[in-house]
Amino acid sequence: MKILFVEDNETLANLFRVQLRMLGDHSLTTASTKSAAMVAFKENEFDLVFVDMGLEGIQDRGLEVLAEIKTIVPGQRIGILSSNDQREMVRASQQAGAEFYMIKPFTIEVLGLVLDGNREAIQDYQPEKIGEGRVITF
């Protein structure tokens, strides 16, 4: 699976890379800014895109990336990563076309479920620790 991971936190990007390797043979492209993400997206095809909501320290920059990607490829599988699970942010992500909203920190188990794309399994998932690994599907 070809994945674009848009995240400005290098530690989280490295953790994602390690978890992804543990889950199989996936191709990962990373971008730490909106402009780098858009260049990567326009130059490649991706099966799945993960976008940090607070990219570049701007509270809703991830929504901008999401909206631009959906304009280019309306059917693109794309989701938001955020440590903020406020209802209005989740709703805005859904309205912009996100498939899921993952709450940081996320677990390897929930990452595997998202990669598989089984919405029912994602909705049934219960993290071991409260608040860790939650994912909302739309």
C-alpha positions as CSV (number, residue, x, y, z in Angstrom):
1,M,0.0,0.0,0.0
2,K,1.3,3.5,-0.9
3,I,0.8,5.9,2.0
4,L,1.3,9.7,2.3
5,F,1.8,10.8,5.9
6,V,1.6,14.5,6.5
7,E,2.9,15.4,9.9
8,D,5.3,18.1,11.2
9,N,6.3,16.2,14.3
10,E,9.4,14.2,13.4
11,T,9.1,11.9,16.4
12,L,5.6,10.9,15.5
13,A,6.5,10.5,11.8
14,N,9.3,8.1,12.8
15,L,7.0,6.2,15.1
16,F,4.5,5.9,12.3
17,R,7.2,4.6,10.0
18,V,8.2,1.9,12.5
19,Q,4.6,0.8,13.1
20,L,4.0,0.7,9.4
21,R,7.0,-1.6,8.9
22,M,5.6,-3.9,11.6
23,L,2.3,-4.1,9.7
24,G,3.7,-5.2,6.4
25,D,5.3,-4.1,3.2
26,H,4.0,-0.6,2.7
27,S,5.5,2.4,0.8
28,L,5.6,5.6,2.9
29,T,6.1,9.1,1.7
30,T,6.2,11.8,4.4
31,A,5.7,15.6,4.2
32,S,6.0,18.1,7.0
33,T,4.2,21.1,5.4
34,K,1.1,21.7,3.3
35,S,3.1,22.7,0.3
36,A,5.3,19.6,0.5
37,A,2.2,17.4,0.9
38,M,0.6,18.9,-2.2
39,V,3.7,18.4,-4.3
40,A,4.0,14.8,-3.2
41,F,0.3,14.2,-3.8
42,K,0.4,15.7,-7.3
43,E,3.5,13.7,-8.3
44,N,2.3,10.3,-6.9
45,E,-0.7,8.1,-6.5
46,F,-1.5,7.1,-2.9
47,D,-3.8,4.4,-1.5
48,L,-4.2,6.2,1.7
49,V,-3.4,9.7,3.1
50,F,-3.0,10.7,6.8
51,V,-3.0,14.4,7.6
52,D,-2.1,16.1,10.9
53,M,-4.9,18.6,11.8
54,G,-2.6,21.1,13.4
55,L,0.0,21.0,10.7
56,E,2.6,23.8,10.8
57,G,1.2,24.9,14.2
58,I,-2.0,26.1,12.5
59,Q,-5.1,24.7,14.2
60,D,-7.0,23.6,11.1
61,R,-4.3,23.4,8.4
62,G,-5.1,19.7,8.0
63,L,-8.5,20.7,6.7
64,E,-6.9,22.8,4.0
65,V,-4.8,19.8,2.9
66,L,-7.8,17.5,3.0
67,A,-10.0,19.9,1.0
68,E,-7.3,20.4,-1.7
69,I,-6.7,16.7,-2.0
70,K,-10.4,15.9,-2.3
71,T,-10.7,18.5,-5.0
72,I,-8.0,16.8,-7.0
73,V,-9.1,13.2,-6.3
74,P,-12.6,13.1,-4.8
75,G,-12.5,9.4,-4.0
76,Q,-9.1,9.5,-2.2
77,R,-9.0,7.6,1.1
78,I,-7.9,10.2,3.5
79,G,-8.1,10.8,7.3
80,I,-7.1,13.3,9.9
81,L,-4.8,12.8,12.9
82,S,-5.2,15.0,15.9
83,S,-4.7,15.3,19.6
84,N,-7.9,17.5,19.6
85,D,-11.1,15.5,19.6
86,Q,-13.4,18.6,19.9
87,R,-16.8,17.9,18.3
88,E,-16.5,20.9,15.9
89,M,-13.1,19.7,14.5
90,V,-14.4,16.1,14.0
91,R,-17.5,17.4,12.3
92,A,-15.5,19.8,10.0
93,S,-13.3,16.9,9.0
94,Q,-16.3,14.8,8.1
95,Q,-17.8,17.6,6.1
96,A,-14.5,18.1,4.2
97,G,-14.5,14.4,3.2
98,A,-12.4,12.6,5.7
99,E,-12.9,8.9,6.0
100,F,-11.7,8.8,9.6
101,Y,-10.4,10.9,12.5
102,M,-7.6,9.3,14.5
103,I,-6.9,10.6,18.0
104,K,-3.2,10.9,19.0
105,P,-1.6,8.9,20.4
106,F,-2.7,6.1,18.2
107,T,-1.8,2.4,18.6
108,I,-0.5,-0.1,16.1
109,E,-3.8,-2.0,16.4
110,V,-5.9,0.9,15.3
111,L,-3.4,1.8,12.5
112,G,-3.8,-1.8,11.2
113,L,-7.5,-1.5,11.2
114,V,-7.4,1.8,9.3
115,L,-5.0,0.3,6.8
116,D,-7.4,-2.7,6.3
117,G,-10.3,-0.2,5.8
118,N,-12.9,-2.4,7.6
119,R,-15.2,0.3,9.0
120,E,-17.1,-2.1,11.2
121,A,-13.9,-3.4,12.8
122,I,-12.8,0.2,13.4
123,Q,-16.1,1.2,14.9
124,D,-16.0,-1.9,17.2
125,Y,-12.4,-1.3,18.3
126,Q,-12.0,-0.5,22.0
127,P,-8.6,0.8,23.1
128,E,-7.0,-0.7,26.2
129,K,-6.3,2.7,27.7
130,I,-8.9,5.4,27.8
131,G,-8.3,8.0,25.1
132,E,-5.5,6.1,23.4
133,G,-5.9,4.8,19.9
134,R,-9.4,6.1,19.4
135,V,-10.6,6.5,15.8
136,I,-13.9,7.8,14.5
137,T,-15.1,6.7,11.1
138,F,-17.5,8.5,8.9
